[in-house]
């Protein structure tokens, strides 16, 4: 008779080598997660740490409760407390590395300013910026933070959060930076819904800074948005024409960060990047571009 989920055998020597304190055992478990995108099952953690399965499970659940880790259908991963608000430096380096080639390619192909950013509570945190002649005119800088509701980058990421989380991140009032900035939550939620209907494509025309337009798409992982890519230029720039390039770049970065999601035989659900690929058919893009010919995406 086979015993299901039996405790893995651990010899006497291995048991003696197990760290005696809870802090040391927690550290063993945290060290098993090598980056933001690492997803481990209970069995993976027990094997990597050589802790008994029941011990690993008990500590994992405590770490989840304290938000050092998170537990989803894809396994355990680093939580908000481990990553820091908006992601820790290690996670940022991972995202920057995955996006570097796509940022360079976007800048060369379009001549526009390319941004990479993450969401830090109610703000956009810029991780990278590449630009040509127009870069100095765009008031953004690596390490800078701006209100998420006023940027295409921020709206692209907020669109994939639950409405209650959007409200919690932004607070009861959101400020107006220009006469075009969305300044109330109901209107913002309407815009986020339109972004979802456009398969995640967000536009901004002078909402953060007069004379600047931007198009952005979120880089999505198994639990939601992890970053966003954008192209920015003068407000008259027909950004809808280069929107497919941003969509494709975001999809590629998502696959770079979450390669395991490309293998459905591993028991995971479909890759969010694949959803982009299915949704952005030539016919869909033609209809989208026809809708946006007047330049008013709001």
Backbone as CSV, one residue per row, in Angstrom:
resi,resn,N_x,N_y,N_z,CA_x,CA_y,CA_z,C_x,C_y,C_z
1,UNK,0.850,-1.200,0.000,0.000,0.000,0.000,0.884,1.248,0.000
2,UNK,0.563,2.201,-0.854,1.356,3.425,-0.963,0.806,4.500,-0.045
3,UNK,1.689,5.143,0.699,1.289,6.228,1.580,1.464,7.545,0.842
4,UNK,0.394,8.314,0.728,0.434,9.579,-0.001,0.907,10.686,0.920
5,UNK,1.799,11.560,0.383,2.313,12.714,1.114,3.010,12.303,2.407
6,UNK,3.682,11.175,2.383,4.424,10.766,3.572,5.613,11.683,3.780
7,UNK,6.030,11.824,5.024,7.186,12.658,5.361,8.421,12.076,4.695
8,UNK,9.193,12.856,3.914,10.376,12.305,3.268,11.373,11.831,4.309
9,UNK,12.029,10.739,3.992,12.989,10.189,4.938,14.188,11.112,5.069
10,UNK,14.595,11.357,6.304,15.773,12.168,6.592,16.644,11.360,7.530
11,UNK,17.863,11.039,7.107,18.690,10.191,7.945,19.142,10.918,9.203
12,UNK,19.703,10.143,10.142,20.069,10.714,11.438,21.124,11.801,11.302
13,UNK,22.063,11.606,10.365,23.125,12.603,10.187,22.553,13.922,9.703
14,UNK,21.618,13.829,8.726,21.010,15.051,8.197,20.220,15.769,9.270
15,UNK,19.496,14.992,10.122,18.715,15.633,11.186,19.613,16.394,12.150
16,UNK,20.784,15.828,12.456,21.695,16.506,13.371,22.216,17.803,12.773
17,UNK,22.271,17.842,11.425,22.807,19.028,10.768,21.772,20.130,10.604
18,UNK,20.506,19.827,10.863,19.476,20.839,10.720,19.683,21.944,11.748
19,UNK,19.546,23.211,11.341,19.735,24.304,12.302,18.726,24.207,13.432
20,UNK,19.178,24.419,14.660,18.288,24.220,15.806,17.281,25.342,16.021
21,UNK,17.601,26.570,15.599,16.722,27.693,15.929,15.723,27.978,14.806
22,UNK,14.598,28.546,15.210,13.572,28.914,14.230,14.092,29.966,13.268
23,UNK,14.874,30.927,13.753,15.403,31.982,12.884,16.275,31.381,11.790
24,UNK,17.117,30.416,12.163,17.990,29.796,11.168,17.175,29.008,10.141
25,UNK,16.125,28.339,10.594,15.303,27.580,9.668,14.523,28.502,8.736
26,UNK,14.039,29.609,9.265,13.366,30.588,8.418,14.335,31.146,7.379
27,UNK,15.575,31.379,7.801,16.572,31.904,6.873,16.862,30.898,5.768
28,UNK,16.943,29.625,6.128,17.126,28.584,5.119,16.038,28.646,4.064
29,UNK,14.808,28.793,4.520,13.681,28.827,3.596,13.715,30.078,2.730
30,UNK,13.959,31.228,3.328,14.008,32.470,2.549,15.128,32.413,1.514
31,UNK,16.263,31.791,1.869,17.379,31.700,0.926,17.062,30.796,-0.255
32,UNK,16.037,29.960,-0.125,15.659,29.083,-1.238,15.024,29.858,-2.378
33,UNK,14.535,31.058,-2.084,13.897,31.895,-3.108,14.946,32.855,-3.650
34,UNK,15.445,32.551,-4.840,16.596,33.267,-5.381,16.238,34.557,-6.109
35,UNK,14.964,34.804,-6.347,14.581,36.028,-7.045,13.093,36.237,-7.024
36,UNK,12.683,37.380,-7.537,11.262,37.744,-7.528,10.402,36.708,-8.233
37,UNK,10.911,36.112,-9.273,10.091,35.210,-10.079,10.145,33.755,-9.614
38,UNK,10.937,33.459,-8.587,11.047,32.078,-8.104,9.713,31.610,-7.535
39,UNK,9.248,30.454,-7.987,8.036,29.837,-7.460,8.375,28.405,-7.051
40,UNK,8.131,28.072,-5.780,8.490,26.759,-5.249,7.283,26.101,-4.608
41,UNK,7.185,24.802,-4.779,6.171,24.035,-4.068,6.701,23.680,-2.688
42,UNK,5.827,23.154,-1.849,6.258,22.701,-0.529,7.357,21.657,-0.657
43,UNK,7.199,20.744,-1.603,8.206,19.711,-1.798,9.531,20.311,-2.240
44,UNK,9.495,21.332,-3.095,10.720,22.001,-3.526,11.458,22.599,-2.334
45,UNK,10.705,23.264,-1.458,11.318,23.914,-0.295,11.923,22.872,0.637
46,UNK,11.185,21.791,0.893,11.695,20.742,1.783,12.973,20.124,1.218
47,UNK,13.002,19.935,-0.102,14.181,19.335,-0.720,15.376,20.278,-0.678
48,UNK,15.143,21.574,-0.974,16.259,22.530,-1.002,16.818,22.809,0.378
49,UNK,15.970,22.827,1.368,16.410,23.177,2.732,16.769,21.955,3.562
50,UNK,16.328,20.754,3.125,16.519,19.499,3.853,15.786,19.523,5.194
51,UNK,14.765,20.352,5.264,13.903,20.367,6.437,12.812,19.310,6.269
52,UNK,12.340,18.732,7.368,11.178,17.850,7.256,10.004,18.595,6.636
53,UNK,9.216,17.876,5.864,8.111,18.507,5.143,7.166,19.233,6.088
54,UNK,6.832,18.616,7.216,5.897,19.248,8.151,6.483,20.522,8.742
55,UNK,7.793,20.496,9.013,8.454,21.702,9.545,8.460,22.807,8.498
56,UNK,8.811,22.444,7.258,8.840,23.435,6.183,7.456,24.041,5.983
57,UNK,6.423,23.209,6.012,5.066,23.705,5.817,4.663,24.665,6.928
58,UNK,4.973,24.326,8.152,4.608,25.189,9.286,5.289,26.555,9.181
59,UNK,6.568,26.550,8.827,7.299,27.828,8.721,6.827,28.624,7.508
60,UNK,6.578,27.939,6.394,6.076,28.624,5.191,4.776,29.359,5.495
61,UNK,3.860,28.694,6.194,2.583,29.325,6.493,2.757,30.529,7.412
62,UNK,3.705,30.460,8.330,3.981,31.611,9.187,4.545,32.770,8.373
63,UNK,5.443,32.462,7.430,6.022,33.500,6.586,4.974,34.122,5.660
64,UNK,4.027,33.322,5.197,2.927,33.855,4.384,2.064,34.782,5.228
65,UNK,1.752,34.356,6.440,0.916,35.175,7.314,1.576,36.523,7.630
66,UNK,2.899,36.524,7.720,3.635,37.757,8.021,4.030,38.526,6.763
67,UNK,3.611,38.015,5.580,3.819,38.673,4.286,5.266,38.662,3.813
68,UNK,6.119,37.802,4.414,7.448,37.615,3.858,7.362,36.793,2.574
69,UNK,6.382,35.889,2.521,6.122,35.092,1.331,4.662,35.229,0.942
70,UNK,4.338,34.811,-0.268,2.952,34.719,-0.705,2.720,33.322,-1.265
71,UNK,1.475,32.868,-1.187,1.141,31.519,-1.654,-0.017,31.618,-2.630
72,UNK,0.209,31.186,-3.843,-0.813,31.201,-4.883,-0.889,29.821,-5.523
73,UNK,-1.721,29.707,-6.547,-1.854,28.432,-7.249,-0.565,28.021,-7.935
74,UNK,0.368,28.959,-8.109,1.628,28.653,-8.761,2.718,28.263,-7.764
75,UNK,2.406,28.275,-6.468,3.378,27.919,-5.452,3.701,29.087,-4.547
76,UNK,4.749,28.940,-3.788,5.211,29.993,-2.882,6.177,30.920,-3.610
77,UNK,6.117,32.200,-3.283,7.032,33.181,-3.839,7.275,34.281,-2.840
78,UNK,8.239,35.138,-3.132,8.543,36.242,-2.237,7.342,37.173,-2.106
79,UNK,7.070,37.617,-0.895,5.951,38.504,-0.631,6.366,39.956,-0.576
80,UNK,5.388,40.822,-0.290,5.644,42.266,-0.321,6.689,42.689,0.693
81,UNK,6.685,42.068,1.870,7.648,42.473,2.888,9.063,42.109,2.469
82,UNK,9.241,40.958,1.822,10.567,40.545,1.368,11.062,41.419,0.222
83,UNK,10.149,41.780,-0.665,10.535,42.569,-1.831,10.635,44.046,-1.517
84,UNK,9.993,44.500,-0.464,9.921,45.922,-0.194,8.803,46.526,-1.000
85,UNK,8.415,47.756,-0.726,7.350,48.417,-1.457,7.738,48.554,-2.912
86,UNK,6.912,47.952,-3.776,7.172,48.049,-5.207,8.269,47.127,-5.691
87,UNK,8.870,46.328,-4.781,9.933,45.421,-5.206,11.267,45.871,-4.692
88,UNK,12.089,44.923,-4.265,13.399,45.244,-3.733,14.407,45.449,-4.839
89,UNK,15.638,45.832,-4.451,16.673,46.101,-5.431,16.983,44.879,-6.276
90,UNK,16.995,43.687,-5.625,17.265,42.474,-6.377,16.212,42.231,-7.442
91,UNK,14.955,42.424,-7.076,13.874,42.242,-8.032,13.961,43.270,-9.151
92,UNK,14.309,44.501,-8.801,14.439,45.538,-9.813,15.537,45.191,-10.812
93,UNK,16.656,44.670,-10.311,17.760,44.301,-11.194,17.329,43.199,-12.149
94,UNK,16.528,42.275,-11.647,16.031,41.179,-12.471,15.131,41.709,-13.586
95,UNK,14.263,42.635,-13.239,13.352,43.213,-14.228,14.128,44.038,-15.253
96,UNK,15.075,44.851,-14.775,15.879,45.656,-15.697,16.657,44.778,-16.674
97,UNK,17.231,43.691,-16.169,18.003,42.802,-17.032,17.116,42.169,-18.101
98,UNK,15.912,41.756,-17.706,15.004,41.127,-18.656,14.528,42.099,-19.724
99,UNK,14.416,43.381,-19.357,13.859,44.384,-20.277,14.915,45.130,-21.083
100,UNK,16.194,45.008,-20.722,17.236,45.854,-21.319,17.256,45.775,-22.840
101,UNK,17.271,44.574,-23.386,17.338,44.430,-24.834,16.116,44.981,-25.536
102,UNK,14.951,44.801,-24.934,13.707,45.299,-25.536,13.648,46.817,-25.485
103,UNK,14.160,47.400,-24.402,14.194,48.864,-24.301,15.069,49.444,-25.409
104,UNK,16.239,48.868,-25.580,17.149,49.340,-26.636,16.497,49.212,-28.007
105,UNK,15.871,48.073,-28.263,15.239,47.839,-29.554,14.098,48.825,-29.811
106,UNK,13.273,49.069,-28.783,12.173,50.021,-28.935,12.691,51.418,-29.257
107,UNK,13.744,51.833,-28.581,14.273,53.178,-28.799,14.835,53.319,-30.209
108,UNK,15.572,52.310,-30.668,16.173,52.350,-32.002,15.096,52.348,-33.076
109,UNK,14.072,51.541,-32.904,13.048,51.387,-33.943,12.097,52.579,-34.014
110,UNK,11.874,53.259,-32.889,10.884,54.338,-32.882,11.488,55.729,-32.748
111,UNK,12.687,55.833,-32.162,13.266,57.145,-31.894,12.598,57.864,-30.744
112,UNK,11.699,57.177,-30.037,10.971,57.789,-28.926,11.646,57.467,-27.590
113,UNK,11.136,58.060,-26.531,11.670,57.820,-25.193,11.013,56.563,-24.624
114,UNK,11.825,55.643,-24.129,11.324,54.384,-23.580,11.497,54.401,-22.064
115,UNK,10.447,54.000,-21.357,10.506,53.896,-19.903,10.212,52.474,-19.458
116,UNK,10.849,52.081,-18.363,10.518,50.865,-17.635,10.238,51.278,-16.203
117,UNK,9.121,50.819,-15.642,8.750,51.244,-14.297,8.029,50.130,-13.559
118,UNK,7.999,50.264,-12.232,7.216,49.373,-11.382,6.243,50.232,-10.584
119,UNK,5.282,49.575,-9.970,4.288,50.260,-9.148,4.752,50.243,-7.694
120,UNK,4.844,51.397,-7.079,5.241,51.532,-5.673,4.084,52.177,-4.943
121,UNK,3.205,51.314,-4.390,1.956,51.787,-3.791,1.187,52.623,-4.821
122,UNK,1.000,53.923,-4.576,0.239,54.741,-5.511,1.099,55.515,-6.483
123,UNK,2.368,55.134,-6.611,3.283,55.854,-7.485,3.945,54.923,-8.489
124,UNK,4.415,55.535,-9.559,5.248,54.844,-10.538,6.703,55.115,-10.172
125,UNK,7.489,54.060,-10.119,8.921,54.168,-9.818,9.689,53.798,-11.085
126,UNK,10.415,54.765,-11.667,11.131,54.532,-12.912,12.407,53.715,-12.668
127,UNK,12.531,52.605,-13.387,13.726,51.763,-13.291,14.709,52.028,-14.413
128,UNK,14.217,52.476,-15.568,15.109,52.704,-16.708,14.479,53.718,-17.649
129,UNK,15.339,54.390,-18.383,14.889,55.377,-19.364,15.909,55.415,-20.490
130,UNK,15.436,55.349,-21.720,16.298,55.456,-22.889,15.620,56.383,-23.876
131,UNK,16.367,57.340,-24.396,15.719,58.294,-25.281,16.664,58.880,-26.302
132,UNK,16.072,59.445,-27.316,16.837,60.130,-28.338,16.813,61.620,-28.095
133,UNK,16.575,62.356,-29.147,16.632,63.816,-29.075,15.571,64.397,-28.146
134,UNK,14.485,63.666,-27.944,13.376,64.215,-27.165,13.492,63.908,-25.673
135,UNK,14.489,63.105,-25.277,14.572,62.622,-23.892,14.637,63.750,-22.869
136,UNK,15.382,64.804,-23.192,15.546,65.893,-22.223,14.241,66.639,-21.985
137,UNK,13.308,66.549,-22.915,12.032,67.244,-22.767,11.031,66.475,-21.917
138,UNK,11.318,65.205,-21.640,10.422,64.370,-20.837,10.892,64.416,-19.390
139,UNK,10.111,64.979,-18.472,10.543,65.185,-17.083,10.481,63.905,-16.249
140,UNK,11.301,62.937,-16.613,11.373,61.680,-15.867,12.837,61.329,-15.684
141,UNK,13.129,60.541,-14.657,14.508,60.145,-14.407,14.507,58.807,-13.677
142,UNK,15.578,58.043,-13.887,15.701,56.752,-13.234,15.745,56.949,-11.718
143,UNK,14.884,56.243,-11.021,14.775,56.398,-9.572,13.671,57.347,-9.157
144,UNK,13.142,58.120,-10.115,12.080,59.068,-9.808,10.746,58.380,-9.584
145,UNK,9.852,59.085,-8.904,8.504,58.580,-8.636,7.483,59.662,-8.969
146,UNK,6.403,59.234,-9.617,5.330,60.165,-9.967,3.999,59.481,-9.682
147,UNK,2.919,60.238,-9.530,1.616,59.635,-9.247,1.179,58.674,-10.353
148,UNK,0.791,57.472,-9.964,0.458,56.433,-10.941,-0.761,56.791,-11.768
149,UNK,-1.744,57.464,-11.173,-2.998,57.716,-11.891,-2.824,58.704,-13.036
150,UNK,-1.693,59.447,-13.036,-1.486,60.484,-14.047,-0.601,60.024,-15.197
151,UNK,-0.191,58.767,-15.205,0.720,58.283,-16.231,0.159,57.040,-16.915
152,UNK,0.545,56.857,-18.167,0.153,55.643,-18.872,0.766,54.416,-18.211
153,UNK,2.009,54.536,-17.758,2.667,53.435,-17.067,1.856,52.990,-15.850
154,UNK,1.475,53.976,-15.024,0.725,53.647,-13.820,-0.631,53.052,-14.130
155,UNK,-1.338,53.641,-15.078,-2.673,53.134,-15.419,-2.594,51.725,-16.013
156,UNK,-1.529,51.457,-16.786,-1.377,50.127,-17.374,-1.258,49.057,-16.294
157,UNK,-0.594,49.402,-15.178,-0.448,48.436,-14.085,-1.674,48.419,-13.185
158,UNK,-2.229,49.573,-12.879,-3.414,49.632,-12.022,-4.594,48.883,-12.635
159,UNK,-4.648,48.847,-13.958,-5.790,48.211,-14.632,-5.914,46.733,-14.297
160,UNK,-4.812,46.092,-13.893,-4.844,44.657,-13.611,-4.919,44.355,-12.122
161,UNK,-5.202,45.360,-11.302,-5.419,45.157,-9.873,-6.914,45.176,-9.582
162,UNK,-7.287,44.569,-8.467,-8.679,44.631,-8.037,-9.031,46.085,-7.700
163,UNK,-10.265,46.513,-7.979,-10.655,47.901,-7.690,-10.378,48.319,-6.248
164,UNK,-10.595,47.391,-5.301,-10.355,47.724,-3.901,-8.873,47.997,-3.636
165,UNK,-8.006,47.267,-4.328,-6.577,47.507,-4.149,-6.167,48.834,-4.773
166,UNK,-6.757,49.171,-5.901,-6.486,50.477,-6.521,-6.851,51.594,-5.539
167,UNK,-8.039,51.489,-4.953,-8.487,52.513,-4.003,-7.549,52.597,-2.809
168,UNK,-7.116,51.441,-2.304,-6.230,51.427,-1.137,-4.881,52.059,-1.457
169,UNK,-4.381,51.815,-2.653,-3.086,52.370,-3.038,-3.138,53.879,-3.247
170,UNK,-4.238,54.358,-3.832,-4.304,55.769,-4.206,-4.905,56.651,-3.134
171,UNK,-5.679,56.073,-2.208,-6.316,56.888,-1.186,-7.619,57.493,-1.676
172,UNK,-8.229,58.271,-0.815,-9.550,58.823,-1.121,-9.509,59.928,-2.171
173,UNK,-8.409,60.640,-2.248,-8.323,61.745,-3.207,-7.090,61.567,-4.088
174,UNK,-7.208,61.900,-5.349,-6.076,61.879,-6.261,-5.955,63.261,-6.881
175,UNK,-4.731,63.723,-6.972,-4.505,65.107,-7.372,-4.488,65.321,-8.868
176,UNK,-4.735,66.553,-9.266,-4.697,66.950,-10.669,-3.357,67.641,-10.947
177,UNK,-2.614,67.131,-11.920,-1.325,67.707,-12.279,-1.434,68.645,-13.473
178,UNK,-2.350,68.360,-14.385,-2.657,69.242,-15.504,-4.175,69.250,-15.670
179,UNK,-4.655,70.043,-16.600,-6.107,70.102,-16.781,-6.658,68.803,-17.365
180,UNK,-5.765,67.920,-17.865,-6.211,66.650,-18.432,-6.108,65.485,-17.448
181,UNK,-5.535,65.698,-16.295,-5.357,64.609,-15.335,-6.697,64.138,-14.784
182,UNK,-6.884,62.828,-14.714,-8.057,62.270,-14.050,-7.927,62.537,-12.556
183,UNK,-8.928,63.181,-11.972,-8.791,63.664,-10.596,-9.805,63.058,-9.634
184,UNK,-10.515,62.007,-10.034,-11.428,61.349,-9.103,-11.442,59.858,-9.391
185,UNK,-11.661,59.056,-8.359,-11.578,57.608,-8.480,-12.623,57.000,-9.417
186,UNK,-13.898,57.441,-9.392,-14.861,56.846,-10.333,-14.445,56.984,-11.792
187,UNK,-13.960,58.174,-12.168,-13.510,58.368,-13.554,-12.291,57.519,-13.851
188,UNK,-11.385,57.399,-12.870,-10.204,56.566,-13.062,-10.601,55.107,-13.286
189,UNK,-11.554,54.611,-12.504,-11.987,53.224,-12.679,-12.611,53.006,-14.058
190,UNK,-13.306,54.000,-14.572,-13.847,53.889,-15.930,-12.710,53.775,-16.948
191,UNK,-11.660,54.573,-16.748,-10.517,54.518,-17.650,-9.795,53.180,-17.534
192,UNK,-9.634,52.658,-16.328,-8.973,51.363,-16.146,-9.772,50.246,-16.821
193,UNK,-11.082,50.365,-16.793,-11.919,49.379,-17.481,-11.706,49.457,-18.994
194,UNK,-11.595,50.681,-19.526,-11.335,50.825,-20.960,-9.973,50.231,-21.325
195,UNK,-8.997,50.390,-20.432,-7.667,49.812,-20.680,-7.757,48.295,-20.747
196,UNK,-8.506,47.692,-19.851,-8.684,46.236,-19.894,-9.370,45.814,-21.188
197,UNK,-10.344,46.609,-21.637,-11.027,46.286,-22.888,-10.085,46.404,-24.080
198,UNK,-9.055,47.240,-23.957,-8.036,47.361,-25.006,-6.907,46.361,-24.792
199,UNK,-7.159,45.341,-24.020,-6.178,44.291,-23.737,-4.941,44.846,-23.044
200,UNK,-5.137,45.862,-22.209,-4.050,46.374,-21.385,-3.318,47.576,-21.928
201,UNK,-3.720,48.097,-23.064,-3.037,49.229,-23.677,-3.511,50.540,-23.045
202,UNK,-2.576,51.292,-22.443,-2.915,52.549,-21.760,-2.287,53.728,-22.482
203,UNK,-3.054,54.803,-22.600,-2.568,56.024,-23.242,-2.645,57.198,-22.273
204,UNK,-1.794,58.154,-22.511,-1.773,59.385,-21.715,-1.452,60.539,-22.658
205,UNK,-2.261,61.569,-22.603,-2.036,62.744,-23.440,-2.028,63.982,-22.542
206,UNK,-0.849,64.397,-22.120,-0.724,65.605,-21.314,-1.297,65.495,-19.919
207,UNK,-1.435,64.307,-19.370,-2.009,64.149,-18.031,-0.989,64.382,-16.924
208,UNK,0.265,64.020,-17.194,1.315,64.248,-16.202,2.071,65.546,-16.472
209,UNK,2.314,65.820,-17.750,3.085,67.005,-18.113,2.558,67.509,-19.453
210,UNK,2.289,68.809,-19.574,1.737,69.337,-20.828,2.664,69.066,-22.010
211,UNK,2.074,68.685,-23.118,2.844,68.492,-24.334,3.470,67.124,-24.486
212,UNK,3.273,66.223,-23.500,3.866,64.887,-23.545,2.765,63.841,-23.678
213,UNK,2.965,62.902,-24.590,2.032,61.788,-24.759,2.777,60.482,-24.532
214,UNK,2.046,59.452,-24.132,2.695,58.203,-23.762,1.750,57.032,-24.014
215,UNK,2.306,55.880,-24.395,1.551,54.637,-24.505,2.306,53.591,-23.699
216,UNK,1.580,52.778,-22.940,2.226,51.818,-22.045,1.453,50.517,-21.982
217,UNK,2.164,49.453,-21.655,1.584,48.125,-21.456,2.269,47.503,-20.248
218,UNK,1.503,46.822,-19.418,2.060,46.170,-18.237,2.779,44.879,-18.619
219,UNK,3.839,44.602,-17.886,4.493,43.298,-17.923,3.826,42.470,-16.831
220,UNK,3.149,41.406,-17.226,2.325,40.672,-16.271,2.912,39.312,-15.930
221,UNK,2.808,38.963,-14.648,3.226,37.662,-14.160,2.024,36.858,-13.733
222,UNK,2.244,35.741,-13.075,1.129,34.878,-12.679,0.189,35.501,-11.673
223,UNK,0.687,36.475,-10.885,-0.171,37.099,-9.881,-0.558,38.530,-10.211
224,UNK,-0.216,39.005,-11.405,-0.588,40.371,-11.753,0.566,41.136,-12.369
225,UNK,0.451,42.463,-12.438,1.491,43.275,-13.079,2.751,43.362,-12.224
226,UNK,3.907,43.206,-12.851,5.172,43.335,-12.140,5.945,44.564,-12.596
227,UNK,5.589,45.119,-13.751,6.270,46.297,-14.291,5.454,46.789,-15.479
228,UNK,5.969,47.829,-16.143,5.323,48.317,-17.360,6.375,48.960,-18.251
229,UNK,6.138,48.892,-19.543,6.980,49.543,-20.547,6.162,50.614,-21.246
230,UNK,6.838,51.705,-21.625,6.116,52.771,-22.324,6.986,53.428,-23.376
231,UNK,6.320,54.078,-24.324,6.955,54.963,-25.293,6.361,56.348,-25.106
232,UNK,7.208,57.361,-25.076,6.744,58.738,-24.878,7.296,59.643,-25.960
233,UNK,6.494,60.645,-26.306,6.914,61.613,-27.304,6.078,62.877,-27.199
234,UNK,6.181,63.727,-28.196,5.366,64.930,-28.213,3.891,64.551,-28.277
235,UNK,3.044,65.430,-27.777,1.631,65.104,-27.662,0.994,64.808,-29.013
236,UNK,1.591,65.308,-30.101,1.041,65.057,-31.434,1.529,63.721,-32.022
237,UNK,2.434,63.046,-31.349,2.974,61.789,-31.860,1.869,60.741,-31.993
238,UNK,1.720,60.103,-33.144,0.681,59.064,-33.327,1.098,57.759,-32.644
239,UNK,1.016,57.754,-31.321,1.519,56.617,-30.560,0.749,55.329,-30.831
240,UNK,-0.497,55.459,-31.294,-1.250,54.237,-31.583,-0.573,53.427,-32.691
241,UNK,0.239,54.085,-33.527,0.914,53.372,-34.605,2.054,52.495,-34.088
242,UNK,2.654,52.879,-32.953,3.762,52.083,-32.403,3.303,51.220,-31.236
243,UNK,2.017,51.287,-30.900,1.499,50.505,-29.782,1.805,49.010,-29.907
244,UNK,1.686,48.398,-31.104,1.984,46.963,-31.203,3.409,46.612,-30.793
245,UNK,4.354,47.541,-31.002,5.737,47.274,-30.608,5.866,47.192,-29.088
246,UNK,5.142,48.047,-28.375,5.185,48.019,-26.910,4.537,46.740,-26.395
247,UNK,3.428,46.367,-27.008,2.739,45.135,-26.615,3.667,43.933,-26.770
248,UNK,4.350,43.860,-27.897,5.239,42.738,-28.156,6.416,42.735,-27.180
249,UNK,6.975,43.909,-26.904,8.102,43.997,-25.975,7.690,43.563,-24.573
250,UNK,6.520,44.008,-24.131,6.047,43.622,-22.797,5.830,42.115,-22.717
251,UNK,5.298,41.538,-23.778,5.088,40.088,-23.811,6.418,39.346,-23.703
252,UNK,7.435,39.833,-24.400,8.741,39.177,-24.369,9.393,39.283,-22.990
253,UNK,9.241,40.434,-22.339,9.805,40.589,-21.002,9.098,39.658,-20.022
254,UNK,7.783,39.544,-20.169,7.027,38.641,-19.314,7.538,37.207,-19.465
255,UNK,7.784,36.793,-20.686,8.286,35.437,-20.917,9.693,35.270,-20.366
256,UNK,10.484,36.317,-20.435,11.844,36.249,-19.885,11.811,36.083,-18.368
257,UNK,10.909,36.800,-17.721,10.819,36.742,-16.267,10.144,35.479,-15.766
258,UNK,9.189,34.962,-16.543,8.405,33.805,-16.100,8.448,32.698,-17.154
259,UNK,9.613,32.122,-17.401,9.734,31.110,-18.457,8.915,29.859,-18.182
260,UNK,8.678,29.553,-16.903,7.941,28.327,-16.594,6.506,28.386,-17.094
261,UNK,5.973,29.594,-17.299,4.583,29.713,-17.732,4.404,29.373,-19.209
262,UNK,5.488,29.148,-19.918,5.384,28.762,-21.330,5.210,27.259,-21.494
263,UNK,5.170,26.530,-20.372,5.099,25.075,-20.448,3.853,24.589,-19.732
264,UNK,2.705,24.552,-20.425,1.455,24.152,-19.789,1.490,22.735,-19.251
265,UNK,2.408,21.883,-19.769,2.460,20.508,-19.288,3.020,20.425,-17.879
266,UNK,3.514,21.562,-17.346,4.017,21.561,-15.983,2.916,21.808,-14.963
267,UNK,1.700,21.921,-15.451,0.589,22.046,-14.526,0.199,23.467,-14.215
268,UNK,0.835,24.446,-14.871,0.494,25.836,-14.626,-0.604,26.281,-15.575
269,UNK,-1.200,27.405,-15.248,-2.209,27.976,-16.132,-1.519,28.703,-17.284
270,UNK,-2.304,29.196,-18.185,-1.761,29.830,-19.386,-0.954,31.067,-19.036
271,UNK,0.070,31.313,-19.822,0.929,32.482,-19.670,0.154,33.746,-20.012
272,UNK,0.188,34.788,-19.127,-0.456,36.048,-19.490,0.097,36.619,-20.787
273,UNK,1.369,36.363,-21.050,1.950,36.841,-22.303,1.297,36.168,-23.499
274,UNK,0.956,34.889,-23.352,0.270,34.209,-24.448,-1.091,34.822,-24.696
275,UNK,-1.729,35.307,-23.617,-3.017,35.970,-23.788,-2.851,37.214,-24.651
276,UNK,-1.734,37.950,-24.448,-1.462,39.101,-25.312,-1.389,38.637,-26.760
277,UNK,-0.638,37.545,-26.991,-0.400,37.103,-28.359,-1.698,36.677,-29.016
278,UNK,-2.572,35.986,-28.255,-3.837,35.560,-28.831,-4.735,36.749,-29.129
279,UNK,-4.749,37.722,-28.192,-5.687,38.825,-28.306,-5.285,39.845,-29.363
280,UNK,-3.971,40.012,-29.565,-3.520,41.062,-30.476,-3.339,40.503,-31.885
281,UNK,-4.427,40.036,-32.467,-4.396,39.591,-33.855,-4.335,40.814,-34.765
282,UNK,-4.028,40.577,-36.040,-3.972,41.691,-37.001,-5.327,42.385,-37.087
283,UNK,-6.410,41.594,-37.054,-7.747,42.185,-37.150,-8.053,43.052,-35.928
284,UNK,-7.669,42.547,-34.745,-7.897,43.321,-33.518,-7.136,44.631,-33.567
285,UNK,-5.870,44.573,-33.991,-5.061,45.790,-34.050,-5.622,46.767,-35.068
286,UNK,-6.100,46.276,-36.198,-6.688,47.175,-37.191,-7.887,47.919,-36.605
287,UNK,-8.737,47.175,-35.876,-9.904,47.819,-35.268,-9.481,48.828,-34.204
288,UNK,-8.466,48.459,-33.433,-7.979,49.360,-32.375,-7.446,50.654,-32.966
289,UNK,-6.633,50.531,-33.998,-6.040,51.723,-34.601,-7.098,52.579,-35.259
290,UNK,-8.093,51.952,-35.865,-9.174,52.726,-36.478,-9.935,53.504,-35.424
291,UNK,-10.120,52.891,-34.234,-10.831,53.569,-33.142,-10.070,54.781,-32.657
292,UNK,-8.729,54.694,-32.713,-7.926,55.760,-32.128,-7.452,56.831,-33.085
293,UNK,-7.999,56.895,-34.264,-7.500,57.841,-35.240,-7.657,59.290,-34.811
294,UNK,-8.668,59.576,-33.966,-8.859,60.963,-33.575,-7.912,61.389,-32.461
295,UNK,-7.113,60.421,-31.963,-6.099,60.767,-30.972,-6.626,60.941,-29.582
296,UNK,-7.931,60.819,-29.351,-8.506,61.022,-28.019,-8.860,59.667,-27.434
297,UNK,-8.009,59.146,-26.568,-8.192,57.810,-26.015,-8.939,57.850,-24.694
298,UNK,-9.243,58.985,-24.193,-9.964,59.094,-22.937,-11.464,59.211,-23.169
